[in-house]
Amino acid sequence: MSDPSRPPAVGLLDQGAELTFPPGFLWGAATAAYQIEGAATEGGRTPSIWDTFSHTPGRTVAGHTGDVACDHYHRMPDDVRLMAELGLASYRFSVSWPRVQPGGRGAANPEGLDFYRRLVDELLGHGIEPWLTLYHWDLPQPLEDAGGWPARDTAARFADYAQLVADALGDRVRYWTTLNEPWCSAFLGYGSGAHAPGRTDAADAVRAGHHLMLGHGLAVQALRAARPAARLGVTVNLYPVTPASDAPADADAARRIDALANRFFLDPLLRGAYPEDLRADLAAVTDFGHVRDGDLETVSTPLDLVGVNYYSRHVVAAPVDGEQPEPYWRAPTCWPGSEDVRFVTRGVPVTDMGWEIDAPGLVETLLRVRREYTDLPLYVTENGSAFVDAVVDGRVDDADRLAYFDAHLRAAHAAIDAGVPLRGYFAWSLMDNFEWAWGYTKRFGMVHVDYDTQARIPKSSARWYAEVIRRNGLAAQ
Ligand code: FCB
């Protein structure tokens, strides 16, 4: 194995060569409860913040909601059969908190838990390893009404919920991740307001980020006590942040955004401290008085693995008066204290989300986590792309999505070659689904979903991925 402190030759990602992954590499695909399940009012489920948000006029494109989504709640056995046909070794799904603990407090809802018991049994019956995420953004609405993630008590409620899911599923689920992308929950949910619950207060966003991590730590402790053999982790969304030029002011802009996007979470979770420069940058927003003695020990409770979601890179430049590009998720207060930093586009190819395609950024990201934070096993728990698809004669030939996956798997392989203990990769997403504020207008799936008929069509990328899994690597091109 080569030296992980040496950067890889990221410009030379073995394009076209045959690449084999280490034995046992975990090949999977991911989804999330609110994005696919539908059945929003069935089986005792009560509203989450995403039900409320999506039903509020103007919050999602065309007013789309997750009421029906991919109707996975009713089609689950067929969907698992499809996963088996694709040869998935693992399936990453999330549990809907308001389905299993309506209202977010008190007793479990047996009918809700039963859905996940059946899902897990179905997966195991097909030889697919279940990978369970406890929180993919669907906070029970009554907990939001009581203050949401900016309120400390929500962290304790999350640990109770984790305990209840561990009691029900701990005997058959080995891999657990607590939170999915706490940056999005905190800074899009309470900062920019682009995501549920749609609040816009910089200090609340920072508090939410802390309480999400506190809830994570408490949940890890509860899970560890309940299931000592379980493999426990968290999923963070990370970006390389690159200055647009050599100018010191651009470098400082990059430092600030890196602190908010990456180090805000990595440092407390894996080092037990907030970065000093981040605290200084946020001085006008908060005095961090919400952080109590002992919190950071809880937040940094030892883990077994770290999940990394990777989509793109941020390229940033120092503020210039009157020049602030503002796609929805960069709206003011999404970057508290650094609202005026400019996000620059480089003119490289982008996906249908407008996100720049940057496979070498995945190598950089994984190497950084390994070098600066931990030698724990890493998993890419999400990676994928939205493109506009066309169904032609019952087929979807998504060459652009396939190329994205291919480039990023080459990057994943380069990271392993450079010494990163990367143990698995989950494509986002198994199927097209409710893409949050974008509703059904953005398609990330390897499987096409016709939302009128709920028919599923595996796209070319799905067929290709099945072959990657079968040969545990990429064929020469
Ligand atoms: C991630 C989310 C996932 C999906 C992808 C495109 O931020 O975790 O639910 O929306 O982006």
Boltz pocket constraint, residues with backbone or C-beta under 6 A from the ligand:
constraints:
  - pocket:
      binder: B
      contacts: [[A, 32], [A, 35], [A, 180], [A, 181], [A, 184], [A, 237], [A, 309], [A, 382], [A, 428], [A, 434], [A, 435], [A, 436], [A, 444]]
      max_distance: 6.0
